[in-house]
Amino acid sequence: MSNVDDLEIDKFSQLAHKWWDKDSEFKPLHEINPLRLDYIDDFAGIKDLKVLDVGCGGGILAESMALRGAQVTGIDLAKKSLKVAQLHSLESGVAVEYRCVAVEDLADEAPGSFDVVTCMEMLEHVPDPESVVRSCARLVKPGGWVFFSTLNRNAKAYLLAVVGAEYVLNMLPRGTHEYARFLKPSELSRMARNAGLEISNVSGMSYNPLTRIYALGDDTQVNYLMATRRALL
């Protein structure tokens, strides 16, 4: 069975033309992207490395990694988002290879092909996140890095990421997130370890609505990033 939620694909397809509008529903992604990029680059040193961005959407993170000197491939199952990513790559002159392929299928096709795999803000949108984690682990080379980011599942995350962001501050379209699909760090850590990944770091991402500034820190109660590494053979 395909690990895809057609409603999620439709949701992002309807917004695809807004991916690169920094004042649109994707504004939060543009604002957190420097934090994500530095987090990945600080651990992995991505210059000249082969990087795979799983669930790349319109290519915000993929292009920024390519600008850091990485050889980037982005994959997604939302064709409209990929088309936007491809067109923006042509306009910006930033070379990224984009493919419409499931991460599970790519893992069968090209295991151990990448130095770094990123999967950011994607796990909470699929029926079987553990399948994605396993596939990311298969795609990275021994000793390579795999990075995840997602939302914690607790009352604070529900109040801030769903009620606050979608209904009070209108930072995101209503219905963007389904609370039941949020993952606790302990759950994601278990999935990663079961896939042969070693946990190197877990950092929280916070947002101050008064200053409108995002920051990384120790508070993982809402958004968090996880740096993992595939064990050497």
C-alpha positions as CSV (number, residue, x, y, z in Angstrom):
1,M,0.0,0.0,0.0
2,S,1.2,3.5,-0.8
3,N,2.2,5.6,2.2
4,V,0.4,8.7,1.0
5,D,-2.6,10.7,2.2
6,D,-4.4,12.0,-0.9
7,L,-6.1,14.7,1.2
8,E,-2.7,16.0,2.3
9,I,-1.5,16.0,-1.3
10,D,-4.6,18.0,-2.4
11,K,-4.1,20.4,0.5
12,F,-0.6,21.4,-0.5
13,S,-1.5,21.2,-4.2
14,Q,-4.1,23.9,-3.8
15,L,-1.5,26.2,-2.2
16,A,1.4,25.3,-4.5
17,H,1.5,28.6,-6.4
18,K,2.2,30.4,-3.1
19,W,5.3,28.4,-2.1
20,W,7.7,31.2,-2.8
21,D,5.5,34.1,-1.6
22,K,7.1,35.0,1.7
23,D,3.9,36.7,2.9
24,S,1.7,33.7,2.1
25,E,0.7,30.7,4.2
26,F,4.3,29.5,3.7
27,K,5.7,32.5,5.5
28,P,6.6,30.4,8.6
29,L,8.6,28.0,6.5
30,H,10.6,30.8,5.0
31,E,11.2,32.2,8.5
32,I,12.4,29.0,10.0
33,N,14.5,27.9,7.0
34,P,17.7,29.7,8.1
35,L,17.5,27.8,11.4
36,R,16.9,24.5,9.7
37,L,19.7,25.1,7.2
38,D,22.3,26.1,9.8
39,Y,21.3,23.1,12.0
40,I,21.9,20.7,9.1
41,D,25.1,22.3,7.9
42,D,26.6,22.6,11.4
43,F,26.3,18.9,11.9
44,A,26.9,17.5,8.4
45,G,29.0,20.2,6.5
46,I,26.9,19.8,3.3
47,K,29.3,21.5,0.8
48,D,30.1,19.1,-2.0
49,L,27.9,16.4,-0.5
50,K,25.0,14.5,-2.1
51,V,21.8,15.5,-0.2
52,L,18.3,14.2,-0.5
53,D,15.4,16.4,0.7
54,V,12.3,14.2,1.3
55,G,9.0,16.0,1.1
56,C,10.7,19.0,-0.6
57,G,7.5,20.8,-1.5
58,G,8.3,24.0,-3.5
59,G,12.0,23.6,-2.8
60,I,12.7,26.2,-0.1
61,L,15.1,24.1,1.9
62,A,16.4,22.3,-1.2
63,E,17.5,25.5,-2.9
64,S,19.1,26.9,0.2
65,M,21.2,23.7,0.6
66,A,22.3,23.9,-3.0
67,L,23.4,27.5,-2.4
68,R,25.6,26.1,0.4
69,G,27.3,23.9,-2.3
70,A,25.5,20.7,-1.9
71,Q,24.4,18.5,-4.8
72,V,20.7,18.3,-4.0
73,T,17.8,16.0,-5.0
74,G,14.3,16.9,-3.9
75,I,11.4,14.4,-3.9
76,D,7.7,14.9,-3.3
77,L,4.4,13.3,-4.4
78,A,2.6,16.6,-4.9
79,K,3.2,17.2,-8.6
80,K,2.0,20.9,-8.5
81,S,4.5,21.7,-5.7
82,L,7.3,20.0,-7.7
83,K,6.4,22.0,-10.8
84,V,6.7,25.2,-8.8
85,A,10.0,24.0,-7.4
86,Q,11.3,23.2,-10.9
87,L,10.2,26.6,-12.3
88,H,11.8,28.5,-9.4
89,S,15.0,26.6,-9.9
90,L,15.1,27.7,-13.5
91,E,14.4,31.3,-12.5
92,S,16.9,31.4,-9.7
93,G,19.6,29.5,-11.5
94,V,20.1,27.3,-8.4
95,A,20.5,23.7,-9.7
96,V,18.3,21.1,-7.9
97,E,17.1,17.8,-9.3
98,Y,13.4,17.2,-8.5
99,R,11.6,13.9,-8.8
100,C,8.1,12.7,-8.2
101,V,8.8,9.5,-6.3
102,A,7.9,8.0,-2.9
103,V,10.8,7.7,-0.5
104,E,10.1,4.0,-0.1
105,D,10.4,3.5,-3.9
106,L,13.6,5.5,-4.1
107,A,15.1,3.5,-1.2
108,D,14.5,0.3,-3.2
109,E,16.0,2.0,-6.3
110,A,19.0,3.7,-4.8
111,P,19.9,2.5,-1.3
112,G,23.0,4.1,0.3
113,S,23.2,6.8,-2.4
114,F,23.3,10.0,-0.3
115,D,25.6,11.5,2.2
116,V,22.8,13.4,3.9
117,V,19.0,13.0,4.0
118,T,16.6,15.6,5.3
119,C,12.9,15.1,6.1
120,M,11.5,18.3,7.5
121,E,7.9,19.0,8.5
122,M,6.8,15.9,6.6
123,L,6.3,13.0,9.0
124,E,3.1,14.5,10.5
125,H,1.5,14.4,7.0
126,V,1.8,10.7,6.2
127,P,-0.1,7.6,7.4
128,D,3.0,5.6,8.3
129,P,5.9,7.9,9.5
130,E,8.0,4.9,10.6
131,S,8.1,3.7,6.9
132,V,9.5,7.1,5.9
133,V,12.1,6.9,8.7
134,R,13.2,3.4,7.6
135,S,13.5,4.5,4.0
136,C,15.5,7.6,4.9
137,A,17.9,5.4,6.8
138,R,18.2,3.0,3.8
139,L,19.0,5.9,1.5
140,V,21.9,7.4,3.5
141,K,25.4,6.0,3.3
142,P,26.9,4.4,6.4
143,G,28.1,7.2,8.6
144,G,25.8,9.7,6.8
145,W,23.4,12.1,8.5
146,V,19.6,12.0,8.5
147,F,17.7,15.0,9.8
148,F,14.1,15.1,10.9
149,S,11.8,17.9,12.1
150,T,8.2,17.5,13.3
151,L,5.7,18.5,16.0
152,N,5.5,17.0,19.5
153,R,2.2,15.6,20.7
154,N,1.0,17.2,23.9
155,A,-1.4,19.9,25.1
156,K,1.1,22.7,24.6
157,A,1.7,21.7,21.0
158,Y,-2.0,21.5,20.3
159,L,-2.6,24.9,21.8
160,L,0.2,26.6,20.0
161,A,0.6,24.8,16.7
162,V,-3.0,24.1,16.0
163,V,-5.3,26.5,18.0
164,G,-2.8,29.4,18.1
165,A,-1.1,29.1,14.7
166,E,-4.2,28.1,12.7
167,Y,-7.1,29.8,14.5
168,V,-5.8,32.7,16.5
169,L,-2.7,34.1,14.7
170,N,-3.8,32.8,11.3
171,M,-0.2,31.9,10.6
172,L,-1.2,28.7,8.8
173,P,-4.4,27.6,7.0
174,R,-7.0,25.9,9.2
175,G,-6.6,22.2,8.9
176,T,-2.9,22.2,8.1
177,H,-2.1,19.9,11.0
178,E,-3.8,16.8,12.4
179,Y,-2.9,16.6,16.1
180,A,-3.1,12.8,16.3
181,R,-0.2,12.6,13.8
182,F,2.2,14.6,15.9
183,L,5.2,12.5,17.2
184,K,6.7,12.7,20.6
185,P,10.6,12.8,20.5
186,S,10.6,9.5,22.3
187,E,8.5,7.9,19.5
188,L,10.7,9.3,16.7
189,S,13.8,8.3,18.5
190,R,12.5,4.7,18.8
191,M,11.7,4.7,15.0
192,A,15.2,6.1,14.2
193,R,17.0,3.5,16.4
194,N,14.9,0.7,15.0
195,A,16.0,1.8,11.5
196,G,19.7,1.7,12.5
197,L,20.1,5.4,13.2
198,E,22.0,6.8,16.2
199,I,20.5,9.9,17.8
200,S,23.1,12.8,18.0
201,N,20.9,15.7,19.0
202,V,17.4,16.8,19.6
203,S,16.7,20.6,19.7
204,G,13.5,22.5,20.1
205,M,12.3,25.3,17.9
206,S,10.3,28.1,19.6
207,Y,8.5,31.2,18.3
208,N,8.0,34.5,20.1
209,P,4.7,36.1,18.7
210,L,5.7,39.5,20.1
211,T,9.1,39.7,18.4
212,R,8.1,37.3,15.6
213,I,11.5,35.6,16.0
214,Y,12.2,31.8,15.8
215,A,15.0,30.3,17.8
216,L,16.5,26.9,18.6
217,G,16.9,25.7,22.2
218,D,16.2,23.0,24.7
219,D,12.4,23.3,24.7
220,T,11.1,20.4,22.5
221,Q,7.5,20.7,23.6
222,V,6.2,22.0,20.3
223,N,8.5,21.9,17.2
224,Y,11.7,20.0,17.3
225,L,14.6,18.9,15.1
226,M,16.5,15.7,15.4
227,A,20.0,14.9,14.0
228,T,20.7,11.2,13.5
229,R,23.5,9.3,11.9
230,R,23.6,5.9,10.3
231,A,25.9,3.5,12.0
232,L,29.1,2.5,10.2
233,L,29.2,-1.0,8.9
